[in-house]
Amino acid sequence: MSRLIPIRFDAYESQQLADVTGHVVVLVTPDGGLDQAARSANRLTKGAIARLLDAEAFTSAKSGQVFTLAWPAGLAAEALHVLVLPKRVDQTEARKAGAELAKRAEGKALTVMAGNMNRTADLAMGIALRAYGFDVHKTSSEKSDQGNVVIAHKKPEETAADFAPLLAVAEGVHMTRDLINEPANVLSTSEFAARIEGLRDVGLEVEILEEADLEKLGMHCLLSVGQGSVSPSKVAVMQWKGGAKDAAPLALVGKGVVFDTGGISLKPAAGMEDMTMDMGGAGVVTGTMKALALRKAKANVVGLVGLVENMPSGNATRPGDVVKTMKGDTVEVINTDAEGRLVLCDVLWYAQERFKPAGIIDLATLTGAIIIGLGHENAGVFSNDDKFCDSFLKAAGSEDEGAWRMPLGKAYDDMLKSRIADMKNVGGRPAGSITAAQFLQRFIQDGMPWIHLDIAGVASVKSDTSYAPKGATGWGVMALNRLVQDRFEAE
């Protein structure tokens, strides 16, 4: 498991700049204004910062840009970073600046002379998010250590208090990334369930439903996906009861296909190794529940994840099979590679039947079609409730997590008609992400506010993002946490 980088807040006046080792950061404004630490660093380096400000490169400097002076004379530090920020910054500016600093530090000790910066806690959040590496399976000689971070501020106690709930969210993001990055031979359905059980330590109530339980509940759709694998199918239920005793919870439901071969409808070999991330929705739900528990959210939230492995074998579901859902509807399985919706439909129905939630959100790396439509910048958002959807989109925007609403409609629903069952599990190539959402909507009870998030394009990416190195991003934990904070804790 990754180790969250240690961040300490110290008194600004206590830092002896000349003696600080590792990497040091001072702040300047876009118009060349120097604060106390920058003036001190300029003096110690015999005018190096002043020469930087006079250079042509600085004339086009933008907020959040970093200029690095390596092995500066007059300082013990091996690098002096000059961070360009206006006197007042917003949340996104501060976090992106922190992420850039973490990237520049490359795991070395980092001291940030923040002075009176107004969004220092968010700058620390950016550092915590970006200072991540998944190297648990590398040899010891290749492991990268993360150095400590010291943030010097004129009000260190207040800044540390502001950072505490953000740190809880960062821990949830890191857990999500760890789960998504794990190979399938490590993160089996049983191992995933064990890690969820470990969250009892942070105050979550956890229950694991085994195959016999799922059979009794009638979750034959979910069970059909995993029946070709030796890994047992499971449903994990996590409850956080931080709100009023009688308040209906928000329900979060995640697709947890720990590996997806496509089943009998086998995927092409090229790129199949990426299907270790097909449990991304379950990873986001798990990380979000951890974050809510760590920051002791004043809301009731239940997280449910369906854990299966989709493998071809003599026991696997065949194309053309008909399976019955927990709701009682029958599904003709046209393509066994459209398995995520078969997992989600049963868990969605169970969540509504058992918990009578105030609203329900499901997350899944559900379709390649959403990547064709939105690329890797935005998750697809589908909803039956404008107000609920708008609340989520606002939360995602506030946390700089891309999300874009997609349509629903009867014409798309008609594409799922089956000759021999109540519905097919696919509607053909056109509008693939929409017909998948239409399938799920059939399992949403009348009057239930619902959002479906197709995160296939954002859960794991092949290049660095603003807040994460390539690989798992942890997308969704911050947005869902903000939604809970803004909509459910405020009520």
MARVEXKOL-682512 format. One record per residue (C-alpha): residue number from 0; x, y, z. Coordinates in pm, whole numbers, plus 50000, padded with zeros to 5 digits. Example, Ala and Ser with C-alpha at 12.3 -4.5 7.8 and 13.67 -1.06 7.14 Angstrom:
% residues 2
{site 0 {51230 49550 50780}},
{site 1 {51367 49894 50714}},
//
This chain:
% residues 491
{site 0 {50000 50000 50000}},
{site 1 {50119 50353 49930}},
{site 2 {50229 50573 50218}},
{site 3 {50072 50916 50239}},
{site 4 {50347 51176 50242}},
{site 5 {50403 51327 50591}},
{site 6 {50311 51697 50595}},
{site 7 {50393 51916 50894}},
{site 8 {50295 52279 50954}},
{site 9 {50557 52494 51129}},
{site 10 {50587 52855 51234}},
{site 11 {50707 53072 50949}},
{site 12 {50949 53266 51168}},
{site 13 {51124 52952 51294}},
{site 14 {51273 52858 50957}},
{site 15 {51641 52934 50906}},
{site 16 {51634 52952 50528}},
{site 17 {52008 52925 50474}},
{site 18 {52023 52593 50658}},
{site 19 {51718 52419 50511}},
{site 20 {51814 52112 50307}},
{site 21 {51629 51932 50028}},
{site 22 {51400 52150 49818}},
{site 23 {51286 52497 49927}},
{site 24 {50994 52697 49788}},
{site 25 {50945 53073 49805}},
{site 26 {50656 53276 49662}},
{site 27 {50652 53568 49425}},
{site 28 {50354 53745 49268}},
{site 29 {50303 53760 48891}},
{site 30 {50408 54128 48895}},
{site 31 {50736 54041 49066}},
{site 32 {50644 54110 49428}},
{site 33 {50861 53925 49682}},
{site 34 {50744 53825 50028}},
{site 35 {50974 53806 50330}},
{site 36 {51113 53458 50252}},
{site 37 {51168 53542 49885}},
{site 38 {51357 53858 49980}},
{site 39 {51569 53655 50221}},
{site 40 {51640 53391 49955}},
{site 41 {51728 53664 49705}},
{site 42 {51977 53813 49949}},
{site 43 {52135 53476 50036}},
{site 44 {52171 53384 49668}},
{site 45 {52319 53727 49587}},
{site 46 {52032 53845 49371}},
{site 47 {51947 53521 49185}},
{site 48 {51571 53573 49223}},
{site 49 {51596 53938 49111}},
{site 50 {51781 53822 48798}},
{site 51 {51506 53564 48737}},
{site 52 {51240 53834 48763}},
{site 53 {51428 54048 48509}},
{site 54 {51461 53757 48264}},
{site 55 {51243 53740 47956}},
{site 56 {51098 53404 48067}},
{site 57 {50932 53571 48367}},
{site 58 {50747 53828 48159}},
{site 59 {50499 53562 48048}},
{site 60 {50485 53378 48383}},
{site 61 {50141 53250 48481}},
{site 62 {49986 53178 48819}},
{site 63 {50107 52841 48945}},
{site 64 {50421 52836 48732}},
{site 65 {50740 52721 48902}},
{site 66 {51097 52830 48822}},
{site 67 {51371 52609 48964}},
{site 68 {51724 52713 49057}},
{site 69 {51939 52404 49111}},
{site 70 {52206 52398 49383}},
{site 71 {52169 52771 49460}},
{site 72 {52477 52939 49606}},
{site 73 {52424 53063 49960}},
{site 74 {52169 52794 50051}},
{site 75 {52212 52439 50182}},
{site 76 {51915 52331 49967}},
{site 77 {51976 52137 49648}},
{site 78 {51694 52323 49471}},
{site 79 {51518 52656 49517}},
{site 80 {51171 52669 49360}},
{site 81 {51019 53009 49290}},
{site 82 {50641 52967 49282}},
{site 83 {50440 53235 49105}},
{site 84 {50110 53304 49281}},
{site 85 {49895 53614 49330}},
{site 86 {49826 53729 49685}},
{site 87 {49479 53572 49673}},
{site 88 {49432 53233 49504}},
{site 89 {49136 53002 49459}},
{site 90 {49118 52636 49555}},
{site 91 {49214 52496 49216}},
{site 92 {49509 52733 49172}},
{site 93 {49643 52638 49514}},
{site 94 {49603 52264 49463}},
{site 95 {49759 52263 49118}},
{site 96 {50050 52466 49253}},
{site 97 {50100 52212 49532}},
{site 98 {50084 51925 49286}},
{site 99 {50348 52089 49067}},
{site 100 {50575 52135 49369}},
{site 101 {50539 51768 49463}},
{site 102 {50626 51671 49106}},
{site 103 {50935 51897 49109}},
{site 104 {51053 51767 49448}},
{site 105 {51073 51411 49309}},
{site 106 {51038 51255 49653}},
{site 107 {51296 51475 49825}},
{site 108 {51229 51670 50145}},
{site 109 {51028 51983 50065}},
{site 110 {50997 52306 50265}},
{site 111 {50738 52558 50148}},
{site 112 {50770 52913 50280}},
{site 113 {50398 52994 50255}},
{site 114 {50389 53305 50475}},
{site 115 {50030 53437 50481}},
{site 116 {49909 53246 50176}},
{site 117 {49528 53226 50194}},
{site 118 {49485 52872 50056}},
{site 119 {49777 52695 50218}},
{site 120 {49570 52392 50321}},
{site 121 {49471 52343 49957}},
{site 122 {49832 52378 49848}},
{site 123 {49913 52100 50096}},
{site 124 {49626 51896 49950}},
{site 125 {49779 51929 49604}},
{site 126 {50111 51804 49740}},
{site 127 {49942 51509 49914}},
{site 128 {49750 51411 49600}},
{site 129 {50048 51429 49362}},
{site 130 {50309 51274 49593}},
{site 131 {50195 50921 49511}},
{site 132 {50367 50619 49371}},
{site 133 {50258 50256 49344}},
{site 134 {50578 50057 49383}},
{site 135 {50485 49778 49625}},
{site 136 {50572 49514 49365}},
{site 137 {50911 49661 49274}},
{site 138 {51235 49538 49425}},
{site 139 {51367 49736 49720}},
{site 140 {51640 49896 49510}},
{site 141 {51378 50048 49282}},
{site 142 {51142 50180 49549}},
{site 143 {51109 50557 49572}},
{site 144 {51093 50718 49914}},
{site 145 {50882 51026 49974}},
{site 146 {51056 51294 50179}},
{site 147 {50881 51487 50453}},
{site 148 {50704 51811 50370}},
{site 149 {50722 52116 50594}},
{site 150 {50489 52406 50527}},
{site 151 {50592 52722 50710}},
{site 152 {50300 52956 50773}},
{site 153 {50236 53254 50998}},
{site 154 {49932 53070 51139}},
{site 155 {50045 52706 51143}},
{site 156 {49784 52575 51390}},
{site 157 {49492 52721 51195}},
{site 158 {49633 52591 50867}},
{site 159 {49683 52243 51012}},
{site 160 {49320 52241 51130}},
{site 161 {49202 52345 50782}},
{site 162 {49407 52065 50630}},
{site 163 {49279 51784 50856}},
{site 164 {48955 51709 50663}},
{site 165 {49142 51742 50333}},
{site 166 {49396 51488 50453}},
{site 167 {49111 51243 50517}},
{site 168 {48998 51286 50157}},
{site 169 {49353 51244 50029}},
{site 170 {49376 50914 50219}},
{site 171 {49057 50800 50048}},
{site 172 {49198 50898 49708}},
{site 173 {49518 50705 49779}},
{site 174 {49322 50395 49881}},
{site 175 {49121 50411 49561}},
{site 176 {49439 50440 49354}},
{site 177 {49599 50149 49538}},
{site 178 {49298 49927 49471}},
{site 179 {49279 50018 49103}},
{site 180 {49654 49980 49050}},
{site 181 {49674 49634 49211}},
{site 182 {49715 49338 48973}},
{site 183 {49431 49086 48971}},
{site 184 {49643 48803 49110}},
{site 185 {49680 49013 49425}},
{site 186 {49342 49188 49440}},
{site 187 {49110 48889 49414}},
{site 188 {48749 48923 49522}},
{site 189 {48848 48781 49862}},
{site 190 {49141 49020 49904}},
{site 191 {48924 49316 49807}},
{site 192 {48667 49211 50065}},
{site 193 {48943 49173 50327}},
{site 194 {49066 49527 50263}},
{site 195 {48713 49655 50301}},
{site 196 {48681 49465 50629}},
{site 197 {48992 49650 50744}},
{site 198 {48792 49974 50728}},
{site 199 {48617 49874 51048}},
{site 200 {48925 50028 51208}},
{site 201 {48817 50376 51093}},
{site 202 {48460 50336 51213}},
{site 203 {48271 50184 50921}},
{site 204 {48021 49905 50974}},
{site 205 {48115 49633 50725}},
{site 206 {47922 49327 50609}},
{site 207 {48032 49077 50345}},
{site 208 {47762 48883 50162}},
{site 209 {47889 48550 50029}},
{site 210 {47761 48348 49732}},
{site 211 {47509 48155 49944}},
{site 212 {47366 48486 50069}},
{site 213 {47347 48624 49716}},
{site 214 {47172 48309 49596}},
{site 215 {46908 48347 49867}},
{site 216 {46857 48711 49772}},
{site 217 {46807 48616 49409}},
{site 218 {47111 48800 49270}},
{site 219 {47138 48560 48978}},
{site 220 {47255 48829 48736}},
{site 221 {47555 48917 48951}},
{site 222 {47631 48552 49018}},
{site 223 {47617 48472 48646}},
{site 224 {47910 48705 48582}},
{site 225 {48140 48534 48830}},
{site 226 {48035 48173 48782}},
{site 227 {48319 48102 48541}},
{site 228 {48586 48201 48794}},
{site 229 {48734 48018 49091}},
{site 230 {48719 48348 49282}},
{site 231 {48393 48363 49478}},
{site 232 {48151 48645 49401}},
{site 233 {48070 48875 49692}},
{site 234 {47887 49193 49784}},
{site 235 {48046 49420 50045}},
{site 236 {47830 49665 50240}},
{site 237 {47988 49961 50421}},
{site 238 {47781 50188 50643}},
{site 239 {47876 50527 50786}},
{site 240 {47620 50659 51033}},
{site 241 {47726 51015 51103}},
{site 242 {47391 51185 51048}},
{site 243 {47054 51188 51221}},
{site 244 {46942 50845 51335}},
{site 245 {46626 50845 51122}},
{site 246 {46776 51015 50814}},
{site 247 {46774 50807 50496}},
{site 248 {47128 50746 50369}},
{site 249 {47287 50832 50039}},
{site 250 {47370 50502 49866}},
{site 251 {47688 50460 49661}},
{site 252 {47709 50148 49444}},
{site 253 {48027 50033 49269}},
{site 254 {48110 49780 48999}},
{site 255 {48392 49560 49127}},
{site 256 {48502 49331 48842}},
{site 257 {48851 49253 48967}},
{site 258 {48949 49125 48624}},
{site 259 {48751 49125 48303}},
{site 260 {48850 48888 48025}},
{site 261 {48514 48945 47858}},
{site 262 {48413 48591 47950}},
{site 263 {48307 48372 47657}},
{site 264 {48284 48694 47451}},
{site 265 {48660 48714 47497}},
{site 266 {48837 49047 47463}},
{site 267 {49133 49087 47226}},
{site 268 {49466 49005 47391}},
{site 269 {49617 49347 47321}},
{site 270 {49551 49572 47617}},
{site 271 {49372 49311 47825}},
{site 272 {49622 49369 48105}},
{site 273 {49447 49702 48168}},
{site 274 {49135 49517 48279}},
{site 275 {49275 49501 48631}},
{site 276 {49110 49845 48662}},
{site 277 {48759 49720 48587}},
{site 278 {48683 49734 48959}},
{site 279 {48733 50113 48947}},
{site 280 {48377 50196 49053}},
{site 281 {48410 49977 49363}},
{site 282 {48748 50136 49431}},
{site 283 {48599 50486 49427}},
{site 284 {48312 50383 49656}},
{site 285 {48556 50224 49901}},
{site 286 {48790 50523 49905}},
{site 287 {48499 50762 49949}},
{site 288 {48364 50566 50244}},
{site 289 {48708 50572 50406}},
{site 290 {48733 50949 50356}},
{site 291 {48389 51010 50507}},
{site 292 {48472 50799 50809}},
{site 293 {48812 50960 50863}},
{site 294 {48670 51310 50860}},
{site 295 {48363 51198 51058}},
{site 296 {48111 51330 50808}},
{site 297 {47781 51435 50962}},
{site 298 {47575 51230 50717}},
{site 299 {47447 50878 50667}},
{site 300 {47606 50706 50369}},
{site 301 {47607 50342 50265}},
{site 302 {47851 50200 50012}},
{site 303 {47782 49872 49834}},
{site 304 {48019 49700 49590}},
{site 305 {47966 49389 49382}},
{site 306 {48289 49190 49362}},
{site 307 {48325 48936 49080}},
{site 308 {48575 48808 48825}},
{site 309 {48466 48757 48464}},
{site 310 {48646 48449 48330}},
{site 311 {48583 48196 48049}},
{site 312 {48549 47833 48159}},
{site 313 {48317 47537 48134}},
{site 314 {48100 47699 48398}},
{site 315 {48091 48046 48243}},
{site 316 {47775 48218 48124}},
{site 317 {47725 48180 47748}},
{site 318 {47597 48436 47498}},
{site 319 {47228 48358 47457}},
{site 320 {47175 48252 47819}},
{site 321 {46882 48402 48008}},
{site 322 {46932 48501 48372}},
{site 323 {46694 48642 48631}},
{site 324 {46765 48957 48832}},
{site 325 {46694 49014 49198}},
{site 326 {46410 49243 49084}},
{site 327 {46256 48948 48898}},
{site 328 {46314 49063 48541}},
{site 329 {46488 48834 48294}},
{site 330 {46790 48930 48084}},
{site 331 {46910 48771 47762}},
{site 332 {47289 48786 47771}},
{site 333 {47393 48880 47419}},
{site 334 {47750 48968 47509}},
{site 335 {47924 48839 47824}},
{site 336 {48165 49133 47801}},
{site 337 {47877 49365 47893}},
{site 338 {47896 49223 48245}},
{site 339 {47920 49533 48462}},
{site 340 {47553 49619 48421}},
{site 341 {47462 49263 48526}},
{site 342 {47653 49317 48850}},
{site 343 {47514 49664 48914}},
{site 344 {47148 49587 48847}},
{site 345 {47127 49342 49137}},
{site 346 {47324 49557 49379}},
{site 347 {47121 49866 49287}},
{site 348 {46796 49680 49357}},
{site 349 {46929 49540 49685}},
{site 350 {47044 49885 49798}},
{site 351 {46698 50031 49741}},
{site 352 {46509 49741 49894}},
{site 353 {46720 49727 50209}},
{site 354 {46819 50087 50278}},
{site 355 {46542 50302 50122}},
{site 356 {46805 50567 50038}},
{site 357 {46751 50939 49985}},
{site 358 {46934 50903 49655}},
{site 359 {47157 50651 49480}},
{site 360 {47474 50691 49273}},
{site 361 {47643 50407 49088}},
{site 362 {47995 50418 48949}},
{site 363 {48144 50184 48692}},
{site 364 {48412 50151 48430}},
{site 365 {48119 50047 48220}},
{site 366 {48173 50119 47849}},
{site 367 {48445 50190 47598}},
{site 368 {48185 50402 47421}},
{site 369 {48211 50674 47688}},
{site 370 {48583 50706 47608}},
{site 371 {48501 50755 47241}},
{site 372 {48253 51026 47337}},
{site 373 {48435 51208 47617}},
{site 374 {48796 51091 47606}},
{site 375 {48986 51092 47933}},
{site 376 {48880 51440 48047}},
{site 377 {48528 51374 48172}},
{site 378 {48319 51097 48323}},
{site 379 {47978 51042 48170}},
{site 380 {47691 51147 48396}},
{site 381 {47340 51008 48352}},
{site 382 {47050 51094 48580}},
{site 383 {46673 51086 48621}},
{site 384 {46672 51389 48854}},
{site 385 {46789 51734 48740}},
{site 386 {46839 51879 49088}},
{site 387 {47037 51580 49212}},
{site 388 {47245 51577 48895}},
{site 389 {47315 51949 48913}},
{site 390 {47434 51907 49272}},
{site 391 {47682 51642 49163}},
{site 392 {47805 51840 48863}},
{site 393 {47861 52141 49088}},
{site 394 {48053 51926 49337}},
{site 395 {48268 51774 49061}},
{site 396 {48341 52120 48920}},
{site 397 {48438 52249 49263}},
{site 398 {48689 51965 49299}},
{site 399 {48826 52001 48943}},
{site 400 {48706 51652 48847}},
{site 401 {48570 51648 48493}},
{site 402 {48209 51533 48448}},
{site 403 {47965 51580 48160}},
{site 404 {47593 51503 48153}},
{site 405 {47470 51263 47887}},
{site 406 {47113 51204 47764}},
{site 407 {46859 50934 47842}},
{site 408 {46540 50858 47648}},
{site 409 {46282 50599 47548}},
{site 410 {46424 50554 47199}},
{site 411 {46750 50430 47353}},
{site 412 {46554 50207 47589}},
{site 413 {46375 50041 47298}},
{site 414 {46713 49921 47169}},
{site 415 {46725 49673 47458}},
{site 416 {46417 49473 47353}},
{site 417 {46468 49098 47352}},
{site 418 {46275 48831 47160}},
{site 419 {46295 48575 47443}},
{site 420 {46342 48773 47766}},
{site 421 {46239 49101 47927}},
{site 422 {46549 49273 47792}},
{site 423 {46892 49222 47634}},
{site 424 {47207 49327 47813}},
{site 425 {47331 49528 47512}},
{site 426 {47166 49745 47252}},
{site 427 {47425 49733 46975}},
{site 428 {47719 49962 46895}},
{site 429 {47534 50295 46855}},
{site 430 {47501 50497 47176}},
{site 431 {47662 50217 47377}},
{site 432 {47714 50418 47695}},
{site 433 {47357 50548 47682}},
{site 434 {47191 50209 47634}},
{site 435 {47401 50079 47924}},
{site 436 {47262 50359 48141}},
{site 437 {46909 50283 48014}},
{site 438 {46959 49922 48123}},
{site 439 {47052 50034 48474}},
{site 440 {46760 50278 48493}},
{site 441 {46521 49981 48469}},
{site 442 {46639 49887 48818}},
{site 443 {46576 50227 48974}},
{site 444 {46250 50242 49164}},
{site 445 {45989 50510 49091}},
{site 446 {46072 50841 49257}},
{site 447 {46430 50744 49348}},
{site 448 {46686 51015 49258}},
{site 449 {46962 50837 49068}},
{site 450 {47293 50916 48903}},
{site 451 {47500 50677 48695}},
{site 452 {47868 50764 48648}},
{site 453 {48053 50590 48366}},
{site 454 {48416 50637 48469}},
{site 455 {48583 50415 48208}},
{site 456 {48781 50710 48069}},
{site 457 {48891 50871 48395}},
{site 458 {48959 50592 48645}},
{site 459 {49303 50506 48507}},
{site 460 {49499 50692 48239}},
{site 461 {49828 50643 48057}},
{site 462 {49974 50988 48121}},
{site 463 {50021 51221 48418}},
{site 464 {49725 51432 48525}},
{site 465 {49732 51750 48732}},
{site 466 {49704 51555 49057}},
{site 467 {49834 51207 48982}},
{site 468 {50109 51021 48801}},
{site 469 {50001 50790 48519}},
{site 470 {49783 50502 48628}},
{site 471 {49493 50518 48869}},
{site 472 {49365 50870 48933}},
{site 473 {49123 50826 49222}},
{site 474 {48869 51030 49023}},
{site 475 {48538 51067 49204}},
{site 476 {48640 51049 49569}},
{site 477 {48673 51427 49600}},
{site 478 {48353 51497 49405}},
{site 479 {48144 51251 49605}},
{site 480 {48288 51378 49932}},
{site 481 {48199 51734 49830}},
{site 482 {47847 51625 49731}},
{site 483 {47795 51469 50074}},
{site 484 {47934 51779 50240}},
{site 485 {47726 52026 50042}},
{site 486 {47396 51842 49999}},
{site 487 {47363 51586 50278}},
{site 488 {47555 51736 50570}},
{site 489 {47399 52077 50515}},
{site 490 {47046 51944 50552}},
//
